[in-house]
Amino acid sequence: MTTLQQPVVVVGGGPAGLMAATVLAEAGCRVDLFEAMSSPGRKLLVAGRGGFNLTHSAPLPEFLDRYGAHREWFARVLARFSPADLRRWLEDMGIETHVGTSGRVFPVTASAADLLRSWLARLDRAGVTIHTGHRWLDLTADRELLLGRADGTQKRLAAAGGVLALGGASWPKTGSDGRWTTILARHNVALVPFAPANCGFEAAWSQTLIDRFAGAPLKNLALSTSSGRSTVGELVITRYGVEGGGIYPLTPVLREELAVKGRAVLFLDLKRDLSEAEILSRLLRPRGKNSLANFLRKQLRLEGPVYSLLRECCPPPAFNDPVGLAARIKRLPIILTGIRPLAEAISSAGGIAMAEVDASGMLRRLPGVFVAGEMLAWEAPTGGFLLQAAFSTGYSAACGLLDWLSRPVPCSA
Ligand SMILES: Cc1cc2nc3c(=O)[nH]c(=O)nc-3n(C[C@H](O)[C@H](O)[C@H](O)COP(=O)(O)OP(=O)(O)OC[C@H]3O[C@@H](n4cnc5c(N)ncnc54)[C@H](O)[C@@H]3O)c2cc1C
């Protein structure tokens, strides 16, 4: 039996959980938030170390395309809390944002630590009690929350309802370790195995390429897969293979190809501003006494890491034949031999199967228990689509819980 004297609980202090707690507390609920680590928001702070993309300015239809098969589910979630709502909400907390040249949305000056500090102050003002060092262990038969403390003791808590926002399984040292899957599996919630998303891939580079160019960026490439998926972006040569924003949107396709065939092929267009015919006509110009390296530098500005990669991945007969070389410059095959470990990935694919939740994120098998953020089995590329999903699903789950508790819901969709 639930009563509104009982608190509502949020478990997980990442952006999805913090957002759910904010909405619930500001709607008048007594909120207890439990976080396994000694402080909340650790992955958010890690995200803030690089380019901190909070969301993206793409028009909504294009934005929603980034969620692939789960586009329609996200259409409902983003209708409740859109990228524009997020920017206004951040502004309310004193975090101004701007749109970068890539369309990504960044804070103007604030760091992730500034954002987290303002947010925790807002939660404090709204009366949310944050219990750090509390790991959710189970839901008992009488629907109480079983929590384990860092000192080994346990406590039980009756709640009117709750939001779980336990994250995915990449960067486990931030607390997002995916250990919660065993708990939900015990409750017969269907799970999709975790897999790395937005991650690096392995390639068997020569020692020479590694020694000379590990860490070198390759800019303005068109990247594509055997199945025809393509994107434009930057790639970094690493000691183990390749990494970078250009390959992240292709992760699902390359991961699948690796799983089926044991290897995957990434095709690079090294000169996307020139047609193959134009490249060929330049290659057919008289070479004089120039070495091929010098000639390629002068005619096509192919030099440094791009030239070495071309050398490495183009078989000698094609390299020495202008027609073959022009074709490879436009479509250089890079053989990928593996995917980097989940612990290193920016995000994870997998988690709770989307069929297990309703439109607000309530678990069909556990009424009153809502889930949000990266623990759900959707995936999206970097560029702000991950954090937007965490914020919006946290918001939507909180609205769903308010509705379930027959409390006024601040959001319309
Ligand atoms: C290096 C890096 C850079 C990134 N950059 C960006 C970026 O620029 N833009 C972007 O959109 N996204 C970025 N991301 C991704 C983004 O940070 C995540 O998608 C987002 O943090 C997910 O939010 P979440 O609330 O779902 O989960 P998390 O942030 O993972 O939070 C989950 C929380 O639940 C807690 N928890 C787990 N299990 C339990 C338990 N049993 N009991 C209690 N608590 C538990 C964890 O300790 C954690 O605090 C980046 C990620 C990384 C690693």
The ligand as an SDF file (V2000), in Angstrom:
LIG
                    3D

 53 58  0  0  0  0  0  0  0  0999 V2000
   34.3800   10.6050  -21.7830 C   0  0  0  0  0  0  0  0  0  0  0  0
   32.9150   10.9030  -21.9510 C   0  0  0  0  0  0  0  0  0  0  0  0
   32.5190   12.0510  -22.6090 C   0  0  0  0  0  0  0  0  0  0  0  0
   31.1610   12.3110  -22.8230 C   0  0  0  0  0  0  0  0  0  0  0  0
   30.8030   13.4530  -23.4570 N   0  0  0  0  0  0  0  0  0  0  0  0
   29.4890   13.6890  -23.7070 C   0  0  0  0  0  0  0  0  0  0  0  0
   29.0880   14.8910  -24.3650 C   0  0  0  0  0  0  0  0  0  0  0  0
   29.8960   15.8010  -24.6160 O   0  0  0  0  0  0  0  0  0  0  0  0
   27.7740   15.0280  -24.6880 N   0  0  0  0  0  0  0  0  0  0  0  0
   26.8350   14.0710  -24.3860 C   0  0  0  0  0  0  0  0  0  0  0  0
   25.6610   14.2320  -24.7370 O   0  0  0  0  0  0  0  0  0  0  0  0
   27.1800   12.9700  -23.6810 N   0  0  0  0  0  0  0  0  0  0  0  0
   28.4790   12.7610  -23.3560 C   0  0  0  0  0  0  0  0  0  0  0  0
   28.8350   11.6370  -22.6420 N   0  0  0  0  0  0  0  0  0  0  0  0
   27.7750   10.6750  -22.2380 C   0  0  0  0  0  0  0  0  0  0  0  0
   26.9740   11.1360  -21.0040 C   0  0  0  0  0  0  0  0  0  0  0  0
   27.8610   11.5250  -19.9740 O   0  0  0  0  0  0  0  0  0  0  0  0
   26.0840    9.9820  -20.5100 C   0  0  0  0  0  0  0  0  0  0  0  0
   25.2750    9.5320  -21.5930 O   0  0  0  0  0  0  0  0  0  0  0  0
   25.1920   10.4150  -19.3500 C   0  0  0  0  0  0  0  0  0  0  0  0
   25.9850   10.7260  -18.2290 O   0  0  0  0  0  0  0  0  0  0  0  0
   24.2070    9.3110  -18.9830 C   0  0  0  0  0  0  0  0  0  0  0  0
   23.4240    9.7910  -17.9360 O   0  0  0  0  0  0  0  0  0  0  0  0
   22.6370    8.7870  -16.9560 P   0  0  0  0  0  0  0  0  0  0  0  0
   22.0590    9.6670  -15.8800 O   0  0  0  0  0  0  0  0  0  0  0  0
   21.7590    7.9270  -17.7360 O   0  0  0  0  0  0  0  0  0  0  0  0
   23.7440    7.8460  -16.3260 O   0  0  0  0  0  0  0  0  0  0  0  0
   25.1390    8.1630  -15.5000 P   0  0  0  0  0  0  0  0  0  0  0  0
   25.5450    9.5380  -15.7760 O   0  0  0  0  0  0  0  0  0  0  0  0
   25.9640    7.0430  -15.8770 O   0  0  0  0  0  0  0  0  0  0  0  0
   24.6250    8.0690  -14.0050 O   0  0  0  0  0  0  0  0  0  0  0  0
   24.2150    6.8560  -13.4110 C   0  0  0  0  0  0  0  0  0  0  0  0
   24.4300    6.9600  -11.9080 C   0  0  0  0  0  0  0  0  0  0  0  0
   23.8320    5.8270  -11.2580 O   0  0  0  0  0  0  0  0  0  0  0  0
   24.7010    5.3970  -10.2120 C   0  0  0  0  0  0  0  0  0  0  0  0
   24.4190    3.9840   -9.9390 N   0  0  0  0  0  0  0  0  0  0  0  0
   24.6510    2.9100  -10.7410 C   0  0  0  0  0  0  0  0  0  0  0  0
   24.2240    1.7780  -10.1420 N   0  0  0  0  0  0  0  0  0  0  0  0
   23.6970    2.1520   -8.9480 C   0  0  0  0  0  0  0  0  0  0  0  0
   23.0560    1.4170   -7.8870 C   0  0  0  0  0  0  0  0  0  0  0  0
   22.8470    0.0770   -7.9410 N   0  0  0  0  0  0  0  0  0  0  0  0
   22.6210    2.1100   -6.7920 N   0  0  0  0  0  0  0  0  0  0  0  0
   22.7980    3.4780   -6.7210 C   0  0  0  0  0  0  0  0  0  0  0  0
   23.3800    4.2090   -7.7010 N   0  0  0  0  0  0  0  0  0  0  0  0
   23.8240    3.5470   -8.8150 C   0  0  0  0  0  0  0  0  0  0  0  0
   26.0840    5.6390  -10.7600 C   0  0  0  0  0  0  0  0  0  0  0  0
   27.0600    5.7200   -9.7380 O   0  0  0  0  0  0  0  0  0  0  0  0
   25.9140    6.9610  -11.5290 C   0  0  0  0  0  0  0  0  0  0  0  0
   26.1760    8.0790  -10.7120 O   0  0  0  0  0  0  0  0  0  0  0  0
   30.1800   11.3840  -22.3680 C   0  0  0  0  0  0  0  0  0  0  0  0
   30.5770   10.2430  -21.6700 C   0  0  0  0  0  0  0  0  0  0  0  0
   31.9350   10.0000  -21.4590 C   0  0  0  0  0  0  0  0  0  0  0  0
   32.3390    8.7640  -20.6930 C   0  0  0  0  0  0  0  0  0  0  0  0
  1  2  1  0
  2  3  1  0
  2 52  2  0
  3  4  2  0
  4  5  1  0
  4 50  1  0
  5  6  2  0
  6  7  1  0
  6 13  1  0
  7  8  2  0
  7  9  1  0
  9 10  1  0
 10 11  2  0
 10 12  1  0
 12 13  2  0
 13 14  1  0
 14 15  1  0
 14 50  1  0
 15 16  1  0
 16 17  1  0
 16 18  1  0
 18 19  1  0
 18 20  1  0
 20 21  1  0
 20 22  1  0
 22 23  1  0
 23 24  1  0
 24 25  2  0
 24 26  1  0
 24 27  1  0
 27 28  1  0
 28 29  2  0
 28 30  1  0
 28 31  1  0
 31 32  1  0
 32 33  1  0
 33 34  1  0
 33 48  1  0
 34 35  1  0
 35 36  1  0
 35 46  1  0
 36 37  1  0
 36 45  1  0
 37 38  2  0
 38 39  1  0
 39 40  1  0
 39 45  2  0
 40 41  1  0
 40 42  2  0
 42 43  1  0
 43 44  2  0
 44 45  1  0
 46 47  1  0
 46 48  1  0
 48 49  1  0
 50 51  2  0
 51 52  1  0
 52 53  1  0
M  END
$$$$
